[in-house]
Amino acid sequence: MSADRTADILNYVSAISREIGAFRAETQARLERMETEMQAGFEAVRTDIRLLKRQFEVMTQDLMEVRRDQRDLEVRLSALESKQA
């Protein structure tokens, strides 16, 4: 193999190596951006879940109050009906 051919092959391998390095750097940057975006998305979902949980807790408390009031009214109504009988 001639020295010129060897130099050409080494130059070609060197060029491929630079392209692979650039590709790896670009891929790494894209993956980091995706990871950052996913983390932001997950944090938004967590925030929404916390808000929904709080709203559900409030709604449950309200429902329990309504049920308690209904039971109280039923007891009072029964007492009134028994007095009339």
Summary of the structure (lengths in Angstrom):
residues: 85
radius of gyration: 36.2
end to end distance: 119.2
largest distance: 120.7
contacts: 163
relative contact order: 0.04
helix: 96%
strand: 0%
